[in-house]
């Protein structure tokens, strides 16, 4: 492959201003999503518990899934395209794909399965949503690590790179927790979630590519 071709692959494909807007949009989507419906059933919730948790919250649940998985997923795609180099860009896109699948599945759960009292289907969908969350978190861990580790190794790291490494560690723990539906590990998402929002937003608004 020629040097020109390599440069093309490495070049950002979104204008910096749009990337910054996307990063702020990512943060806003999560804040809105968590504000409209701040609680969810535990990762080990049974079918009846899932239905009880969603009862009376259909609109809020749909809004949350669309905001935190759909809109945030699309915003993340812009940040990945405009700020990350390969191979971090590849794992970032994979995380976006999982997020969009979660959006569709979450809307189906909240809009159709729960109101129809399809207990078994709702339980299966909810468990799958959580396991997909685990997969997405592990992909985001890989993305943050691949983006941040080179700067640390070259001793040119800034606070964003160190935040990326902290994110990679924390979100790996919560990702395993969601993948295994572990109530012991899943709560690590409270820490990794804050680090994720900080890292994505900061990465988007900085002028550096990682």
N, C-alpha and C positions, 0 to 999 in steps of 0.2 A: 504494500500500500504506500502511495507517495506521501510526502510530507504535507502537500496541499490537501489531500484527502483526510489525513489525520487532523489537520487544523480545522477542517470543515466539521468533522465529528465532534471536536472539542468545543466548537464555537457556540455561544449562547444563541438560542433561537427565539427569544422573547426580549423585547425592549426592557431596559432596567426599570423604567417608571411603572410599567405594567406589572413587573415582578414585585415591586414594592407594594403596589395596590393589592396584589393577590395575597401577599403575606399578611397585610393588615386585614384583608377579607377573611383569611383563614382563622385568624384570632377572633374576629367578630363573629364568625359562624359558630365557633365553639362556645363563645360566651352566650350567644343567643340560644343555642341549642340546650345548653345546661341550665339556662335561666328559666326556660319555659317548662321544663320537666326535670328537676334536679335529682330525682332518685330513679333507680331501676331495680328490679328484682335481683337477688343474689345469683351468681353464676350457676349455682346448684338448684335453682328454683324448680319446683315441680310444675306440671301443666296447670293445675288449679291455681298455684301461686302466680304463675305468669299472667293468667287471665285476670286474677284479682288485682295485680299490679297495674294492668293496663285499663281496667274498668274505670270509666269516667275520664280517661286521659287520652282518648283516641287522637284528637286534634293535636295535643301537645306532643304525643309520641311521634306522630307523623312529622311534625315540625322539627323535632329533635333529630330524627333520622335523616331528613332532607338536609338540615343545616350541618350536622356534624359529620355525616358520611358523604352526602352528595355535593353540597356547595363547598365544604372544606376539602373534599377530595379533588374537585376541579381546581380549586385555588392552589392546592399542593402541587398539582401537575404543572401549573405555570411556574411556581417557584423552582421545582425540580428542573424544568426545561431551561430556565433562565439563569440559575445559580450553580447547579451541580455539574461536575464533570463525570465522565464515565470512569468506573462502573457504578458510582453512587447514583447516577441518573437512572440506570437500569433497575436497581432495586427500589428506587423511589417511584418509578412508574408502576412497578409491580404492586407496591403498597396502595397506590391510587386505584388500580384496577380492583383490588380487594375491597377498598372503601366503597366504590360504586356498586359492587355486588351487595355489600351490606346495606346500602341505601335501599336498593330494590327489595331485598328480603325484609328489611325492617318495616317498610311501608306496607308490604303484603301482610306481615304479622299484625301490625296495628290497625290496618284498614279492613282486612278481610278475615283473617283467621281468628283473631280475638273476638270481634263482634259476633261472629258466627258460632262462637263457643266450641271451636274445633280443638279440644284439649290436647290430643296427641300431636296434631300437626303444629299447634302453637308451641308446644314444648320442644318439638324437634327443631322448629325454626329458631327459637330462642337459643337453644344449645348451639346450633350451627352459627348463629350470629356471634356468640361469644368465642367459639373456636376460630372463626374467621378473624375476630379481633386479635386473637393470639398470633395468628399468622401475620397479620398486618403489623403488629407491634414488632415482631422479629424482623420483618423486612425493614421497618423504620430503624431498628437498632443497627442493622447492617448498613443502611444508608448513612446514618449519622457517623458510624465508625469509619466507613470508607471515605467520607467527606472530611473528617476531622483528623484522622490518624496521620496522614502525610505531613500536615503542618506541624504536628507534635513531634514527629520523627526528625523533621528538618529544623526544629527549634525556632519556627516562625509562627507558632500558635498564638492566637489572641483568645480573649475570653469566650468568644463564640465557639472556637474549636474545643476548648475545655468543656464547655457546656454540652457540646455534641458527644464527647466521650462519656460524660456523666449520664446523658440521655441514653446512650447505647447500653450502659450497664443497668440502669434502672428499668428501662423498657424491656430488656431481656427478661428480667425477673417477672414483671407483670405479664409479658407475653406468654411465658411458660405457664403462668397461673391461669390465664384465660384459655390457653390451648388445652390444658388438663382439667379445666373447670375446678381449680383449686381455690378454696376460700382463704387459704393461708397465704398464697402468693399474689392472687389477683388484686388485693388492695394496694399493692405497690403502684398501681395505675394512678393513685392520687399524687404521687411524687413524679412519676414519669410523664404524666399528662401536663403538669406545669412546665417541666423541662422541655417537652415537645413544643408547646406553644411558644415558649421563649426562643428556642433554637430556630424554629421555622420562621418566625417573625423577624428575628435578628438577621438570619441568613438572607431573607428577602430584601430587607431595607439597606443592607450594606452594599458597598460597591465592589467587594471582593467576591470572586467565584471560588467555590470550595469543591 
